[in-house]
Amino acid sequence: MKEYLTLQDFAKRIIVSDQTARRILNAGQIPYRKMGRQYRILVSDYKDFQQNKRSLSPSYIRQENEADKVGTGNSQQKDSATESV
């Protein structure tokens, strides 16, 4: 019988958020199956992923960093506006 990891298990093992793990799967960096609404990764595919030492693409890191910074651009503009008053 084949052993599967859930999306959450996969994310915990590679130390990323569930959203980033989903992006990795959807980008085709590791094969997966959908069982209903659930993502499943074969343990053997996860081991291949680890052995090949595939790293996260910088685009995944940038997307998460940009999501964390949403709304910070306006605060800099407000600060410069109050300095000129």
Residue pairs with C-beta under 8 A, 6 or more apart in sequence:
2 42
2 43
2 44
3 42
3 43
4 33
4 40
4 41
4 42
4 43
5 13
5 40
5 41
5 42
5 43
5 46
6 38
6 39
6 40
6 41
7 18
7 21
7 22
7 25
7 38
7 39
7 41
8 18
8 21
10 21
10 25
10 30
10 39
10 41
10 46
11 17
11 18
11 20
11 21
13 46
14 21
14 24
16 24
16 56
16 60
17 64
19 64
20 56
20 60
20 64
22 39
23 60
23 63
24 30
24 56
24 60
25 32
25 39
25 41
27 57
29 49
29 54
29 57
30 41
30 45
30 46
30 48
30 49
30 54
31 41
31 42
31 45
32 39
32 40
32 41
32 45
33 39
33 40
33 41
33 42
34 40
